[in-house]
């Protein structure tokens, strides 16, 4: 079961990271340079859903593996706010 938790979290981290890159790297520039906010609306909503699922899976994984609270907060901060953070944390903590 634990390996399934890890696999789910790693997969969601990748999906969340890719959606963040699409949002910041494609949708936001299109919004400001081409004055079309459509992609930000759609990708932003999808990314928001992925982000919430990622948070829930992260907290569940941290509880199951008895992470310290500071480890969880650091994991979530790096994964959530730094571009490519999910990929870094995947290599650092989840492999």
ABEGO torsion letter per residue (X at the ends): XAAAAAAAAAAAAAAAAAAAAAAAAAAAAAAAAAGBAAAAAAAAAAAAAAAAAAAAAAAAAAAAAGBBAAAAAAAAAAAAABBGAAAAAAAAAAX
